[in-house]
């Protein structure tokens, strides 16, 4: 079969790479894909701007047209924005099996307010919170509660809508920035302000398969993957500004069996109960952002897709056919699907452009010592890089043919039977790559690297 994968980040590169390993998949069409997906076996990039048959066709309809034109029978939607805009609905209407929740369910990420109301309604363990549409009321609440406190934009804000304020002044600044100065546009017109949870953060990715029909037949299911941990701060020792993610590890040793049981009982099962009760058509993936507190795991947020860069750490540990899992998700057979995970660890540090997460250059040539990289045994997942289409291609022998196009450029995923082996592979691979201003944290997964309080 042919599969269309929507998106152009590191998450989508990992998804396309894993799907292509299946004997059931003849080709993966990446729309638009990136410089890395274009090099993967059985993968091909298609940029909608290059398709003459799409003249005048935009939005969801363009993805559907590409899928039909290419003969794709399965779609996997990577990013949150297309899901929130109803792309899964459009694919299903075109009789294309789709991994990704329909629009109504996707609001669990698109609206922080809706997500918190959902958690409270169905008894999901989470932080206490209040929602505000009035700036003065939000500021008054902050003065009353004090700091530390968390300020969240209600809408999608490309990972920039959460401020963990250590002081009242920081919280006030966040409110004014979002509600008065409109730095996040409509996403910040409504705010969720919640208590600050003390602990250490982890991520749990999972597959979800639930529709009203599946539920009535007892087939609704959430199947969790191995745990992961993202490192959000820019600099070593969990210092510096927040980013989209500077690297991830999987699994997480401090997510003990006891904590897993509490997560299942207090977060996963109530979430599935709510999905069923709301009648959501949720066939896709879910990301649980979890804080391990003294009282047990608490849910920080839902993402209605796989995480980035957690996906680049988790998918290499899958010892089963990912495409078969996708079929089980859409066909209501996930509750009988058997997962198997490679023993060991993956460490995946991320290389970013100089200046990220603020201003940074684009179009910088990326170099890699190919033989040296191969010798490390690590896998590179491209995020913010595209193929160089310029006439004056760089002639250096180690030029990859790719130039930077984003802040987070790539991840080096190293697998090992032990954490130390995985860590060494990942960082040895990172040393084979270079581009102007390249920066990466050198402590991903090490003691003191993760934020904790």
Secondary structure by P-SEA (a helix, b strand, c coil): cbbbbccccaaaaaaaaaaaacccccbbbbccccccccccccbbbbbccccccccccccaaaaaaaaaaacccbbbbccaaaaaacaaaaaaaacccccccccccccccccaaaaaaaaaaaccccccccccccaaaaaaaaaaacccbbbbcccccccccccccccaaaaaaaaaaccccccccccccbbbbbcccbbbbbbbbbbbbbcaaaaaaccbbbbbccccccccccccccccccccccccccccccccaaaaaaaaaccaaaaaaaaaaacccccbbbbbbcccccccbbbccccccccccccccccccccccaaaaaaaaaacccccbbbbbcccbbbbbbbbccccccccccbbbbbbaaaaaaaacbbbbbcccccccccccccccccccbbbcccccbbbbbbcccaaaaaaaaaaaaaaccccbbbbbcccccccccccc
